[in-house]
Amino acid sequence: LLFFVLYLFTTPECDPKIHRVVKHYSYFIVIQSYFHS
């Protein structure tokens, strides 16, 4: 899942709107992984 997020981050032709959503989602993943550790 993290690789998928990184893939979207490194996609140059990514739509800014999608990019913003992915950024928020990645923050959620980081928070989730922090609480699960």
LOSEMI-424515 format. One record per atom (N, C-alpha, C): residue number from 1; x, y, z. Coordinates in Angstrom, 2 decimals. Example, Ala and Ser with C-alpha at 12.3 -4.5 7.8 and 13.67 -1.06 7.14 Angstrom:
<recs>
REC num       u       v       w
REC   1   13.19   -5.69    7.80
REC   1   12.30   -4.50    7.80
REC   1   13.20   -3.30    7.80
REC   2   12.85   -2.25    7.08
REC   2   13.67   -1.06    7.14
REC   2   12.90    0.03    7.87
</recs>
This chain:
<recs>
REC num       u       v       w
REC   1    0.84   -1.21    0.00
REC   1    0.00    0.00    0.00
REC   1    0.87    1.26    0.00
REC   2    1.94    1.22    0.79
REC   2    2.85    2.36    0.85
REC   2    3.54    2.57   -0.49
REC   3    3.86    1.47   -1.16
REC   3    4.49    1.56   -2.48
REC   3    3.54    2.21   -3.48
REC   4    2.27    1.92   -3.33
REC   4    1.25    2.52   -4.19
REC   4    1.19    4.03   -3.99
REC   5    1.29    4.45   -2.74
REC   5    1.29    5.88   -2.42
REC   5    2.54    6.56   -2.99
REC   6    3.67    5.90   -2.83
REC   6    4.92    6.45   -3.36
REC   6    4.88    6.52   -4.87
REC   7    4.23    5.53   -5.47
REC   7    4.09    5.52   -6.93
REC   7    3.27    6.72   -7.39
REC   8    2.19    7.00   -6.70
REC   8    1.36    8.15   -7.05
REC   8    2.10    9.46   -6.83
REC   9    2.93    9.49   -5.79
REC   9    3.70   10.70   -5.50
REC   9    4.74   10.98   -6.57
REC  10    5.27    9.91   -7.14
REC  10    6.34   10.08   -8.12
REC  10    5.83   10.13   -9.55
REC  11    4.50   10.13   -9.70
REC  11    3.93   10.25  -11.03
REC  11    3.81   11.72  -11.42
REC  12    4.61   12.16  -12.39
REC  12    4.65   13.58  -12.76
REC  12    3.33   14.10  -13.31
REC  13    2.62   13.25  -14.07
REC  13    1.37   13.69  -14.69
REC  13    0.18   13.52  -13.75
REC  14    0.46   13.54  -12.46
REC  14   -0.60   13.37  -11.48
REC  14   -1.43   14.66  -11.37
REC  15   -2.73   14.49  -11.29
REC  15   -3.62   15.64  -11.15
REC  15   -3.43   16.26   -9.75
REC  16   -3.30   17.58   -9.66
REC  16   -3.09   18.24   -8.36
REC  16   -4.15   17.88   -7.31
REC  17   -5.38   17.72   -7.78
REC  17   -6.46   17.38   -6.86
REC  17   -6.24   15.98   -6.28
REC  18   -5.88   15.05   -7.16
REC  18   -5.59   13.69   -6.72
REC  18   -4.36   13.68   -5.82
REC  19   -3.39   14.48   -6.20
REC  19   -2.15   14.55   -5.44
REC  19   -2.41   15.01   -4.01
REC  20   -3.32   15.97   -3.86
REC  20   -3.66   16.47   -2.52
REC  20   -4.36   15.40   -1.70
REC  21   -5.25   14.64   -2.36
REC  21   -5.95   13.56   -1.68
REC  21   -4.96   12.48   -1.24
REC  22   -4.03   12.16   -2.12
REC  22   -3.02   11.14   -1.80
REC  22   -2.15   11.60   -0.64
REC  23   -1.88   12.88   -0.59
REC  23   -1.05   13.40    0.50
REC  23   -1.76   13.26    1.84
REC  24   -3.04   13.60    1.87
REC  24   -3.83   13.43    3.09
REC  24   -3.93   11.96    3.48
REC  25   -4.08   11.11    2.47
REC  25   -4.20    9.68    2.73
REC  25   -2.89    9.11    3.27
REC  26   -1.78    9.62    2.77
REC  26   -0.49    9.16    3.25
REC  26   -0.25    9.61    4.70
REC  27   -0.75   10.79    5.03
REC  27   -0.66   11.24    6.42
REC  27   -1.46   10.31    7.33
REC  28   -2.61    9.88    6.84
REC  28   -3.45    8.96    7.59
REC  28   -2.73    7.63    7.80
REC  29   -2.04    7.17    6.78
REC  29   -1.30    5.91    6.87
REC  29   -0.17    6.02    7.90
REC  30    0.51    7.15    7.89
REC  30    1.60    7.37    8.84
REC  30    1.08    7.38   10.27
REC  31   -0.04    8.06   10.48
REC  31   -0.65    8.13   11.81
REC  31   -1.11    6.74   12.26
REC  32   -1.74    6.01   11.32
REC  32   -2.20    4.65   11.63
REC  32   -1.03    3.75   12.01
REC  33    0.03    3.81   11.24
REC  33    1.20    2.96   11.51
REC  33    1.88    3.36   12.82
REC  34    1.79    4.64   13.18
REC  34    2.36    5.12   14.42
REC  34    1.60    4.55   15.62
REC  35    0.28    4.56   15.53
REC  35   -0.55    4.06   16.63
REC  35   -0.52    2.54   16.73
REC  36   -0.23    1.87   15.63
REC  36   -0.21    0.41   15.63
REC  36    1.11   -0.15   16.13
REC  37    2.12    0.69   16.18
REC  37    3.43    0.22   16.63
REC  37    3.54    0.24   18.15
</recs>
